[in-house]
Amino acid sequence: MSNAIVTGAASDIGQAIARALVAEGSHVVLADRDLDTVEAVARDLPGTEAVALDLRSADAVREVAADLVDRLGPPDHVVNGAAVCNGGPFESVDEAIWSQDLDVVLGGTIRLSQALLPAMREAGRGSVVNIASVNGHAYFGSDVYSAAKAGVLNLTRTLAVQYGPFGIRVNSVSPGTVINAPRRRQLAEDPHALDRATEWYPLGRVGVPQDVADAVVFLLSDRASWITGTDLRVDGGLLAGTRGLAEALDTSPDRG
């Protein structure tokens, strides 16, 4: 049985990834600051275990990583999924706010990678998927979060090149808008809250956590054995372009 660790496992996407990995035969360590939630998930999902993890603490990350390697061996699969997203206009975002976004999204990915990759290199195997975002590719608001996700994309390529010779693959997934707990609360108050956003997606809908989980499991699997340093956009075609803008700019004669 392969073993995996998923950070941000209390989130909707994290839980979906964990369930998909269990279905593929993995034992999954659910890591999150929200221990109550991941313990509840672990109780309902055989093949998982919960662990409290604050990715802002290098000591905590090293401790969890060492325990995982000691008990289960070097992980076969690592999913860096933890994130926080604090909004606000760029000029008014104070240091405490932007520091938290950078420290969890990018810093957390760096810390866990530093803690686990040496053992994976020694074993000569392993696959990592970092959860990035369409925000790392283009402007969709959430300025500091977006900058952190762009850093995750660059880090993915860096680690893929450095650790490829040791049999380790590193890829990323960039989701677009995904229905999660905050979005569900938004929809409960206004069932049409996402209608305007949906119009921008060529496939005509926003995503669900399973969309992301399926992409992550594919990249972790042997079916993607010759894929590394790649970002898989799970965005309903958002980054490919928008028909609305294309039609607005189209001045061809047959449009009258």
Buried (B, 14 or more C-beta within 10 A) or exposed (E): EBBBBBBBBBBBBBBBBBBBBBEBEBBBBBBBBBBEBBBBBBEEBEBBBBBBBBBBBEEBBBBBBEEBBEEBEBBBBBBBBBBBBBEBEEEEBEEEBBBBBBBBBBBBBBBBBEBBBBBBBEBEBBBBBBBBBBBBBEEBEBBBBBBBBBBBBEBBBEBBEEBEEBEBBBBBBBBBBBBBEEBEEBEEEEEEEBEEBBEBBEEEEBBBBBBBBBBBBBBBBEEBEEBBBBBBBBBBBBBEEBEEEEEEEEEEEEEE
